[in-house]
Amino acid sequence: MGRVIQAESHTCELPSLWTWEFDYATYEFWDQPEVMSLPIVRADGRKSNQLLTLAQN
């Protein structure tokens, strides 16, 4: 595809990426979406953060 894709796992994700890169039946694959920290107030009143994955359409 001519792009850089990240792999967190070198035993699971990386071999899959190499397989998809040279598989003619695979048209495209994408990197993981960005993660954003969303500040929230929990039910007990304490402040916390919730991780939110940003999906792009």
mmCIF file as Biopython writes it, N, C-alpha, C and O atoms, coordinates in Angstrom:
data_model
#
loop_
_atom_site.group_PDB
_atom_site.id
_atom_site.type_symbol
_atom_site.label_atom_id
_atom_site.label_alt_id
_atom_site.label_comp_id
_atom_site.label_asym_id
_atom_site.label_entity_id
_atom_site.label_seq_id
_atom_site.pdbx_PDB_ins_code
_atom_site.Cartn_x
_atom_site.Cartn_y
_atom_site.Cartn_z
_atom_site.occupancy
_atom_site.B_iso_or_equiv
_atom_site.auth_seq_id
_atom_site.auth_asym_id
_atom_site.pdbx_PDB_model_num
ATOM 1   N N  . MET A ? 1  ? 0.817   -1.200  0.000  1.0 0.0 1  A 1 
ATOM 2   C CA . MET A ? 1  ? 0.000   0.000   0.000  1.0 0.0 1  A 1 
ATOM 3   C C  . MET A ? 1  ? 0.856   1.258   0.000  1.0 0.0 1  A 1 
ATOM 4   O O  . MET A ? 1  ? 0.377   2.338   -0.346 1.0 0.0 1  A 1 
ATOM 5   N N  . GLY A ? 2  ? 2.115   1.125   0.384  1.0 0.0 2  A 1 
ATOM 6   C CA . GLY A ? 2  ? 2.971   2.299   0.382  1.0 0.0 2  A 1 
ATOM 7   C C  . GLY A ? 2  ? 2.768   3.211   1.575  1.0 0.0 2  A 1 
ATOM 8   O O  . GLY A ? 2  ? 3.064   4.402   1.488  1.0 0.0 2  A 1 
ATOM 9   N N  . ARG A ? 3  ? 2.276   2.691   2.679  1.0 0.0 3  A 1 
ATOM 10  C CA . ARG A ? 3  ? 2.036   3.470   3.891  1.0 0.0 3  A 1 
ATOM 11  C C  . ARG A ? 3  ? 2.691   2.774   5.080  1.0 0.0 3  A 1 
ATOM 12  O O  . ARG A ? 3  ? 3.082   1.610   4.985  1.0 0.0 3  A 1 
ATOM 13  N N  . VAL A ? 4  ? 2.809   3.485   6.192  1.0 0.0 4  A 1 
ATOM 14  C CA . VAL A ? 4  ? 3.367   2.913   7.409  1.0 0.0 4  A 1 
ATOM 15  C C  . VAL A ? 4  ? 2.224   2.484   8.318  1.0 0.0 4  A 1 
ATOM 16  O O  . VAL A ? 4  ? 1.318   3.268   8.599  1.0 0.0 4  A 1 
ATOM 17  N N  . ILE A ? 5  ? 2.269   1.250   8.773  1.0 0.0 5  A 1 
ATOM 18  C CA . ILE A ? 5  ? 1.269   0.705   9.692  1.0 0.0 5  A 1 
ATOM 19  C C  . ILE A ? 5  ? 2.006   0.256   10.949 1.0 0.0 5  A 1 
ATOM 20  O O  . ILE A ? 5  ? 3.058   -0.378  10.859 1.0 0.0 5  A 1 
ATOM 21  N N  . GLN A ? 6  ? 1.458   0.582   12.131 1.0 0.0 6  A 1 
ATOM 22  C CA . GLN A ? 6  ? 2.067   0.203   13.392 1.0 0.0 6  A 1 
ATOM 23  C C  . GLN A ? 6  ? 1.594   -1.187  13.808 1.0 0.0 6  A 1 
ATOM 24  O O  . GLN A ? 6  ? 0.468   -1.585  13.510 1.0 0.0 6  A 1 
ATOM 25  N N  . ALA A ? 7  ? 2.458   -1.914  14.493 1.0 0.0 7  A 1 
ATOM 26  C CA . ALA A ? 7  ? 2.103   -3.212  15.056 1.0 0.0 7  A 1 
ATOM 27  C C  . ALA A ? 7  ? 2.570   -3.230  16.505 1.0 0.0 7  A 1 
ATOM 28  O O  . ALA A ? 7  ? 3.765   -3.113  16.777 1.0 0.0 7  A 1 
ATOM 29  N N  . GLU A ? 8  ? 1.635   -3.375  17.433 1.0 0.0 8  A 1 
ATOM 30  C CA . GLU A ? 8  ? 1.996   -3.439  18.855 1.0 0.0 8  A 1 
ATOM 31  C C  . GLU A ? 8  ? 2.587   -4.801  19.196 1.0 0.0 8  A 1 
ATOM 32  O O  . GLU A ? 8  ? 3.525   -4.888  19.989 1.0 0.0 8  A 1 
ATOM 33  N N  . SER A ? 9  ? 2.053   -5.854  18.611 1.0 0.0 9  A 1 
ATOM 34  C CA . SER A ? 9  ? 2.499   -7.206  18.901 1.0 0.0 9  A 1 
ATOM 35  C C  . SER A ? 9  ? 3.367   -7.712  17.755 1.0 0.0 9  A 1 
ATOM 36  O O  . SER A ? 9  ? 2.945   -7.703  16.599 1.0 0.0 9  A 1 
ATOM 37  N N  . HIS A ? 10 ? 4.572   -8.150  18.077 1.0 0.0 10 A 1 
ATOM 38  C CA . HIS A ? 10 ? 5.466   -8.669  17.043 1.0 0.0 10 A 1 
ATOM 39  C C  . HIS A ? 10 ? 5.261   -10.161 16.815 1.0 0.0 10 A 1 
ATOM 40  O O  . HIS A ? 10 ? 5.877   -10.740 15.920 1.0 0.0 10 A 1 
ATOM 41  N N  . THR A ? 11 ? 4.390   -10.799 17.626 1.0 0.0 11 A 1 
ATOM 42  C CA . THR A ? 11 ? 4.129   -12.223 17.447 1.0 0.0 11 A 1 
ATOM 43  C C  . THR A ? 11 ? 2.770   -12.493 16.819 1.0 0.0 11 A 1 
ATOM 44  O O  . THR A ? 11 ? 2.544   -13.591 16.310 1.0 0.0 11 A 1 
ATOM 45  N N  . CYS A ? 12 ? 1.865   -11.529 16.840 1.0 0.0 12 A 1 
ATOM 46  C CA . CYS A ? 12 ? 0.531   -11.733 16.270 1.0 0.0 12 A 1 
ATOM 47  C C  . CYS A ? 12 ? 0.239   -10.731 15.156 1.0 0.0 12 A 1 
ATOM 48  O O  . CYS A ? 12 ? -0.038  -11.123 14.022 1.0 0.0 12 A 1 
ATOM 49  N N  . GLU A ? 13 ? 0.300   -9.444  15.478 1.0 0.0 13 A 1 
ATOM 50  C CA . GLU A ? 13 ? -0.067  -8.423  14.503 1.0 0.0 13 A 1 
ATOM 51  C C  . GLU A ? 13 ? 0.942   -8.304  13.369 1.0 0.0 13 A 1 
ATOM 52  O O  . GLU A ? 13 ? 0.548   -8.197  12.207 1.0 0.0 13 A 1 
ATOM 53  N N  . LEU A ? 14 ? 2.220   -8.319  13.677 1.0 0.0 14 A 1 
ATOM 54  C CA . LEU A ? 14 ? 3.241   -8.110  12.648 1.0 0.0 14 A 1 
ATOM 55  C C  . LEU A ? 14 ? 3.220   -9.181  11.564 1.0 0.0 14 A 1 
ATOM 56  O O  . LEU A ? 14 ? 3.253   -8.835  10.384 1.0 0.0 14 A 1 
ATOM 57  N N  . PRO A ? 15 ? 3.168   -10.473 11.911 1.0 0.0 15 A 1 
ATOM 58  C CA . PRO A ? 15 ? 3.068   -11.480 10.842 1.0 0.0 15 A 1 
ATOM 59  C C  . PRO A ? 15 ? 1.802   -11.320 9.997  1.0 0.0 15 A 1 
ATOM 60  O O  . PRO A ? 15 ? 1.824   -11.569 8.792  1.0 0.0 15 A 1 
ATOM 61  N N  . SER A ? 16 ? 0.706   -10.908 10.622 1.0 0.0 16 A 1 
ATOM 62  C CA . SER A ? 16 ? -0.523  -10.676 9.866  1.0 0.0 16 A 1 
ATOM 63  C C  . SER A ? 16 ? -0.348  -9.530  8.887  1.0 0.0 16 A 1 
ATOM 64  O O  . SER A ? 16 ? -0.794  -9.616  7.743  1.0 0.0 16 A 1 
ATOM 65  N N  . LEU A ? 17 ? 0.303   -8.449  9.332  1.0 0.0 17 A 1 
ATOM 66  C CA . LEU A ? 17 ? 0.544   -7.310  8.448  1.0 0.0 17 A 1 
ATOM 67  C C  . LEU A ? 17 ? 1.386   -7.705  7.237  1.0 0.0 17 A 1 
ATOM 68  O O  . LEU A ? 17 ? 1.103   -7.290  6.114  1.0 0.0 17 A 1 
ATOM 69  N N  . TRP A ? 18 ? 2.420   -8.507  7.474  1.0 0.0 18 A 1 
ATOM 70  C CA . TRP A ? 18 ? 3.262   -8.950  6.362  1.0 0.0 18 A 1 
ATOM 71  C C  . TRP A ? 18 ? 2.462   -9.834  5.401  1.0 0.0 18 A 1 
ATOM 72  O O  . TRP A ? 18 ? 2.624   -9.739  4.184  1.0 0.0 18 A 1 
ATOM 73  N N  . THR A ? 19 ? 1.604   -10.688 5.947  1.0 0.0 19 A 1 
ATOM 74  C CA . THR A ? 19 ? 0.770   -11.549 5.105  1.0 0.0 19 A 1 
ATOM 75  C C  . THR A ? 19 ? -0.171  -10.709 4.254  1.0 0.0 19 A 1 
ATOM 76  O O  . THR A ? 19 ? -0.285  -10.935 3.050  1.0 0.0 19 A 1 
ATOM 77  N N  . TRP A ? 20 ? -0.843  -9.747  4.864  1.0 0.0 20 A 1 
ATOM 78  C CA . TRP A ? 20 ? -1.785  -8.904  4.130  1.0 0.0 20 A 1 
ATOM 79  C C  . TRP A ? 20 ? -1.081  -8.029  3.101  1.0 0.0 20 A 1 
ATOM 80  O O  . TRP A ? 20 ? -1.628  -7.773  2.028  1.0 0.0 20 A 1 
ATOM 81  N N  . GLU A ? 21 ? 0.121   -7.570  3.415  1.0 0.0 21 A 1 
ATOM 82  C CA . GLU A ? 21 ? 0.846   -6.685  2.505  1.0 0.0 21 A 1 
ATOM 83  C C  . GLU A ? 21 ? 1.110   -7.346  1.155  1.0 0.0 21 A 1 
ATOM 84  O O  . GLU A ? 21 ? 1.078   -6.677  0.122  1.0 0.0 21 A 1 
ATOM 85  N N  . PHE A ? 22 ? 1.368   -8.647  1.154  1.0 0.0 22 A 1 
ATOM 86  C CA . PHE A ? 22 ? 1.726   -9.341  -0.081 1.0 0.0 22 A 1 
ATOM 87  C C  . PHE A ? 22 ? 0.625   -10.267 -0.593 1.0 0.0 22 A 1 
ATOM 88  O O  . PHE A ? 22 ? 0.864   -11.063 -1.501 1.0 0.0 22 A 1 
ATOM 89  N N  . ASP A ? 23 ? -0.580  -10.174 -0.020 1.0 0.0 23 A 1 
ATOM 90  C CA . ASP A ? 23 ? -1.721  -10.979 -0.449 1.0 0.0 23 A 1 
ATOM 91  C C  . ASP A ? 23 ? -2.503  -10.195 -1.497 1.0 0.0 23 A 1 
ATOM 92  O O  . ASP A ? 23 ? -2.991  -9.100  -1.217 1.0 0.0 23 A 1 
ATOM 93  N N  . TYR A ? 24 ? -2.624  -10.741 -2.687 1.0 0.0 24 A 1 
ATOM 94  C CA . TYR A ? 24 ? -3.322  -10.042 -3.776 1.0 0.0 24 A 1 
ATOM 95  C C  . TYR A ? 24 ? -4.825  -9.941  -3.547 1.0 0.0 24 A 1 
ATOM 96  O O  . TYR A ? 24 ? -5.484  -9.111  -4.172 1.0 0.0 24 A 1 
ATOM 97  N N  . ALA A ? 25 ? -5.386  -10.778 -2.656 1.0 0.0 25 A 1 
ATOM 98  C CA . ALA A ? 25 ? -6.821  -10.717 -2.355 1.0 0.0 25 A 1 
ATOM 99  C C  . ALA A ? 25 ? -7.147  -9.604  -1.353 1.0 0.0 25 A 1 
ATOM 100 O O  . ALA A ? 25 ? -8.312  -9.241  -1.193 1.0 0.0 25 A 1 
ATOM 101 N N  . THR A ? 26 ? -6.125  -9.059  -0.675 1.0 0.0 26 A 1 
ATOM 102 C CA . THR A ? 26 ? -6.331  -7.979  0.289  1.0 0.0 26 A 1 
ATOM 103 C C  . THR A ? 26 ? -6.184  -6.644  -0.429 1.0 0.0 26 A 1 
ATOM 104 O O  . THR A ? 26 ? -5.116  -6.324  -0.951 1.0 0.0 26 A 1 
ATOM 105 N N  . TYR A ? 27 ? -7.257  -5.871  -0.453 1.0 0.0 27 A 1 
ATOM 106 C CA . TYR A ? 27 ? -7.215  -4.574  -1.126 1.0 0.0 27 A 1 
ATOM 107 C C  . TYR A ? 27 ? -6.609  -3.489  -0.251 1.0 0.0 27 A 1 
ATOM 108 O O  . TYR A ? 27 ? -5.821  -2.672  -0.727 1.0 0.0 27 A 1 
ATOM 109 N N  . GLU A ? 28 ? -6.975  -3.478  1.043  1.0 0.0 28 A 1 
ATOM 110 C CA . GLU A ? 28 ? -6.448  -2.462  1.946  1.0 0.0 28 A 1 
ATOM 111 C C  . GLU A ? 28 ? -6.644  -2.901  3.393  1.0 0.0 28 A 1 
ATOM 112 O O  . GLU A ? 28 ? -7.529  -3.703  3.694  1.0 0.0 28 A 1 
ATOM 113 N N  . PHE A ? 29 ? -5.824  -2.378  4.269  1.0 0.0 29 A 1 
ATOM 114 C CA . PHE A ? 29 ? -5.996  -2.533  5.704  1.0 0.0 29 A 1 
ATOM 115 C C  . PHE A ? 29 ? -5.506  -1.257  6.354  1.0 0.0 29 A 1 
ATOM 116 O O  . PHE A ? 29 ? -4.674  -0.544  5.792  1.0 0.0 29 A 1 
ATOM 117 N N  . TRP A ? 30 ? -6.019  -0.971  7.533  1.0 0.0 30 A 1 
ATOM 118 C CA . TRP A ? 30 ? -5.786  0.332   8.158  1.0 0.0 30 A 1 
ATOM 119 C C  . TRP A ? 30 ? -5.190  0.182   9.548  1.0 0.0 30 A 1 
ATOM 120 O O  . TRP A ? 30 ? -5.361  -0.837  10.216 1.0 0.0 30 A 1 
ATOM 121 N N  . ASP A ? 31 ? -4.489  1.222   9.960  1.0 0.0 31 A 1 
ATOM 122 C CA . ASP A ? 31 ? -3.924  1.300   11.300 1.0 0.0 31 A 1 
ATOM 123 C C  . ASP A ? 31 ? -5.050  1.439   12.326 1.0 0.0 31 A 1 
ATOM 124 O O  . ASP A ? 31 ? -6.191  1.733   11.970 1.0 0.0 31 A 1 
ATOM 125 N N  . GLN A ? 32 ? -4.723  1.228   13.584 1.0 0.0 32 A 1 
ATOM 126 C CA . GLN A ? 32 ? -5.715  1.384   14.647 1.0 0.0 32 A 1 
ATOM 127 C C  . GLN A ? 32 ? -6.132  2.843   14.757 1.0 0.0 32 A 1 
ATOM 128 O O  . GLN A ? 32 ? -5.308  3.736   14.561 1.0 0.0 32 A 1 
ATOM 129 N N  . PRO A ? 33 ? -7.413  3.100   15.072 1.0 0.0 33 A 1 
ATOM 130 C CA . PRO A ? 33 ? -7.865  4.485   15.202 1.0 0.0 33 A 1 
ATOM 131 C C  . PRO A ? 33 ? -7.252  5.164   16.428 1.0 0.0 33 A 1 
ATOM 132 O O  . PRO A ? 33 ? -6.771  4.501   17.346 1.0 0.0 33 A 1 
ATOM 133 N N  . GLU A ? 34 ? -7.279  6.489   16.424 1.0 0.0 34 A 1 
ATOM 134 C CA . GLU A ? 34 ? -6.746  7.275   17.536 1.0 0.0 34 A 1 
ATOM 135 C C  . GLU A ? 34 ? -7.586  7.058   18.800 1.0 0.0 34 A 1 
ATOM 136 O O  . GLU A ? 34 ? -8.782  6.776   18.720 1.0 0.0 34 A 1 
ATOM 137 N N  . VAL A ? 35 ? -6.951  7.193   19.957 1.0 0.0 35 A 1 
ATOM 138 C CA . VAL A ? 35 ? -7.634  7.070   21.246 1.0 0.0 35 A 1 
ATOM 139 C C  . VAL A ? 35 ? -7.579  8.427   21.937 1.0 0.0 35 A 1 
ATOM 140 O O  . VAL A ? 35 ? -6.535  9.078   21.964 1.0 0.0 35 A 1 
ATOM 141 N N  . MET A ? 36 ? -8.708  8.843   22.492 1.0 0.0 36 A 1 
ATOM 142 C CA . MET A ? 36 ? -8.803  10.130  23.169 1.0 0.0 36 A 1 
ATOM 143 C C  . MET A ? 36 ? -9.232  9.875   24.616 1.0 0.0 36 A 1 
ATOM 144 O O  . MET A ? 36 ? -10.038 8.983   24.880 1.0 0.0 36 A 1 
ATOM 145 N N  . SER A ? 37 ? -8.695  10.656  25.543 1.0 0.0 37 A 1 
ATOM 146 C CA . SER A ? 37 ? -9.059  10.559  26.950 1.0 0.0 37 A 1 
ATOM 147 C C  . SER A ? 37 ? -10.202 11.539  27.239 1.0 0.0 37 A 1 
ATOM 148 O O  . SER A ? 37 ? -10.052 12.746  27.046 1.0 0.0 37 A 1 
ATOM 149 N N  . LEU A ? 38 ? -11.327 11.024  27.695 1.0 0.0 38 A 1 
ATOM 150 C CA . LEU A ? 38 ? -12.509 11.821  27.954 1.0 0.0 38 A 1 
ATOM 151 C C  . LEU A ? 38 ? -12.718 11.958  29.468 1.0 0.0 38 A 1 
ATOM 152 O O  . LEU A ? 38 ? -12.982 10.956  30.134 1.0 0.0 38 A 1 
ATOM 153 N N  . PRO A ? 39 ? -12.606 13.171  30.030 1.0 0.0 39 A 1 
ATOM 154 C CA . PRO A ? 39 ? -12.803 13.334  31.478 1.0 0.0 39 A 1 
ATOM 155 C C  . PRO A ? 39 ? -14.278 13.131  31.832 1.0 0.0 39 A 1 
ATOM 156 O O  . PRO A ? 39 ? -15.165 13.674  31.173 1.0 0.0 39 A 1 
ATOM 157 N N  . ILE A ? 40 ? -14.527 12.340  32.884 1.0 0.0 40 A 1 
ATOM 158 C CA . ILE A ? 40 ? -15.891 12.075  33.342 1.0 0.0 40 A 1 
ATOM 159 C C  . ILE A ? 40 ? -15.948 12.179  34.861 1.0 0.0 40 A 1 
ATOM 160 O O  . ILE A ? 40 ? -14.914 12.179  35.529 1.0 0.0 40 A 1 
ATOM 161 N N  . VAL A ? 41 ? -17.140 12.268  35.395 1.0 0.0 41 A 1 
ATOM 162 C CA . VAL A ? 41 ? -17.374 12.198  36.834 1.0 0.0 41 A 1 
ATOM 163 C C  . VAL A ? 41 ? -18.116 10.890  37.094 1.0 0.0 41 A 1 
ATOM 164 O O  . VAL A ? 41 ? -19.201 10.672  36.556 1.0 0.0 41 A 1 
ATOM 165 N N  . ARG A ? 42 ? -17.531 10.018  37.919 1.0 0.0 42 A 1 
ATOM 166 C CA . ARG A ? 42 ? -18.125 8.718   38.195 1.0 0.0 42 A 1 
ATOM 167 C C  . ARG A ? 42 ? -19.343 8.857   39.104 1.0 0.0 42 A 1 
ATOM 168 O O  . ARG A ? 42 ? -19.605 9.935   39.639 1.0 0.0 42 A 1 
ATOM 169 N N  . ALA A ? 43 ? -20.076 7.776   39.275 1.0 0.0 43 A 1 
ATOM 170 C CA . ALA A ? 43 ? -21.288 7.774   40.087 1.0 0.0 43 A 1 
ATOM 171 C C  . ALA A ? 43 ? -20.999 8.128   41.543 1.0 0.0 43 A 1 
ATOM 172 O O  . ALA A ? 43 ? -21.857 8.686   42.227 1.0 0.0 43 A 1 
ATOM 173 N N  . ASP A ? 44 ? -19.782 7.803   42.028 1.0 0.0 44 A 1 
ATOM 174 C CA . ASP A ? 44 ? -19.435 8.126   43.413 1.0 0.0 44 A 1 
ATOM 175 C C  . ASP A ? 44 ? -18.887 9.544   43.555 1.0 0.0 44 A 1 
ATOM 176 O O  . ASP A ? 44 ? -18.461 9.928   44.645 1.0 0.0 44 A 1 
ATOM 177 N N  . GLY A ? 45 ? -18.888 10.336  42.462 1.0 0.0 45 A 1 
ATOM 178 C CA . GLY A ? 45 ? -18.467 11.733  42.518 1.0 0.0 45 A 1 
ATOM 179 C C  . GLY A ? 45 ? -17.003 11.975  42.209 1.0 0.0 45 A 1 
ATOM 180 O O  . GLY A ? 45 ? -16.580 13.126  42.109 1.0 0.0 45 A 1 
ATOM 181 N N  . ARG A ? 46 ? -16.223 10.923  42.057 1.0 0.0 46 A 1 
ATOM 182 C CA . ARG A ? 46 ? -14.796 11.081  41.775 1.0 0.0 46 A 1 
ATOM 183 C C  . ARG A ? 46 ? -14.570 11.361  40.300 1.0 0.0 46 A 1 
ATOM 184 O O  . ARG A ? 46 ? -15.296 10.857  39.443 1.0 0.0 46 A 1 
ATOM 185 N N  . LYS A ? 47 ? -13.552 12.172  40.011 1.0 0.0 47 A 1 
ATOM 186 C CA . LYS A ? 47 ? -13.185 12.455  38.626 1.0 0.0 47 A 1 
ATOM 187 C C  . LYS A ? 47 ? -12.353 11.299  38.075 1.0 0.0 47 A 1 
ATOM 188 O O  . LYS A ? 47 ? -11.537 10.709  38.783 1.0 0.0 47 A 1 
ATOM 189 N N  . SER A ? 48 ? -12.573 10.995  36.823 1.0 0.0 48 A 1 
ATOM 190 C CA . SER A ? 48 ? -11.859 9.904   36.175 1.0 0.0 48 A 1 
ATOM 191 C C  . SER A ? 48 ? -11.734 10.208  34.686 1.0 0.0 48 A 1 
ATOM 192 O O  . SER A ? 48 ? -12.242 11.225  34.214 1.0 0.0 48 A 1 
ATOM 193 N N  . ASN A ? 49 ? -11.073 9.348   33.961 1.0 0.0 49 A 1 
ATOM 194 C CA . ASN A ? 49 ? -10.944 9.471   32.512 1.0 0.0 49 A 1 
ATOM 195 C C  . ASN A ? 49 ? -11.434 8.189   31.861 1.0 0.0 49 A 1 
ATOM 196 O O  . ASN A ? 49 ? -11.179 7.090   32.352 1.0 0.0 49 A 1 
ATOM 197 N N  . GLN A ? 50 ? -12.135 8.343   30.759 1.0 0.0 50 A 1 
ATOM 198 C CA . GLN A ? 50 ? -12.598 7.210   29.971 1.0 0.0 50 A 1 
ATOM 199 C C  . GLN A ? 50 ? -11.906 7.277   28.618 1.0 0.0 50 A 1 
ATOM 200 O O  . GLN A ? 50 ? -11.921 8.319   27.964 1.0 0.0 50 A 1 
ATOM 201 N N  . LEU A ? 51 ? -11.299 6.168   28.192 1.0 0.0 51 A 1 
ATOM 202 C CA . LEU A ? 51 ? -10.657 6.147   26.891 1.0 0.0 51 A 1 
ATOM 203 C C  . LEU A ? 51 ? -11.700 5.926   25.823 1.0 0.0 51 A 1 
ATOM 204 O O  . LEU A ? 51 ? -12.546 5.041   25.948 1.0 0.0 51 A 1 
ATOM 205 N N  . LEU A ? 52 ? -11.648 6.724   24.774 1.0 0.0 52 A 1 
ATOM 206 C CA . LEU A ? 52 ? -12.624 6.686   23.693 1.0 0.0 52 A 1 
ATOM 207 C C  . LEU A ? 52 ? -11.876 6.492   22.379 1.0 0.0 52 A 1 
ATOM 208 O O  . LEU A ? 52 ? -10.959 7.250   22.059 1.0 0.0 52 A 1 
ATOM 209 N N  . THR A ? 53 ? -12.273 5.474   21.622 1.0 0.0 53 A 1 
ATOM 210 C CA . THR A ? 53 ? -11.664 5.224   20.326 1.0 0.0 53 A 1 
ATOM 211 C C  . THR A ? 53 ? -12.420 6.024   19.273 1.0 0.0 53 A 1 
ATOM 212 O O  . THR A ? 53 ? -13.642 5.927   19.163 1.0 0.0 53 A 1 
ATOM 213 N N  . LEU A ? 54 ? -11.683 6.810   18.506 1.0 0.0 54 A 1 
ATOM 214 C CA . LEU A ? 54 ? -12.302 7.667   17.500 1.0 0.0 54 A 1 
ATOM 215 C C  . LEU A ? 54 ? -12.405 6.903   16.187 1.0 0.0 54 A 1 
ATOM 216 O O  . LEU A ? 54 ? -11.393 6.625   15.544 1.0 0.0 54 A 1 
ATOM 217 N N  . ALA A ? 55 ? -13.612 6.570   15.795 1.0 0.0 55 A 1 
ATOM 218 C CA . ALA A ? 55 ? -13.842 5.870   14.528 1.0 0.0 55 A 1 
ATOM 219 C C  . ALA A ? 55 ? -14.034 6.891   13.418 1.0 0.0 55 A 1 
ATOM 220 O O  . ALA A ? 55 ? -14.753 7.876   13.585 1.0 0.0 55 A 1 
ATOM 221 N N  . GLN A ? 56 ? -13.396 6.653   12.303 1.0 0.0 56 A 1 
ATOM 222 C CA . GLN A ? 56 ? -13.530 7.556   11.162 1.0 0.0 56 A 1 
ATOM 223 C C  . GLN A ? 56 ? -14.368 6.869   10.093 1.0 0.0 56 A 1 
ATOM 224 O O  . GLN A ? 56 ? -14.152 5.701   9.772  1.0 0.0 56 A 1 
ATOM 225 N N  . ASN A ? 57 ? -15.312 7.598   9.556  1.0 0.0 57 A 1 
ATOM 226 C CA . ASN A ? 57 ? -16.161 7.049   8.496  1.0 0.0 57 A 1 
ATOM 227 C C  . ASN A ? 57 ? -15.771 7.608   7.166  1.0 0.0 57 A 1 
ATOM 228 O O  . ASN A ? 57 ? -16.374 7.262   6.150  1.0 0.0 57 A 1 
#
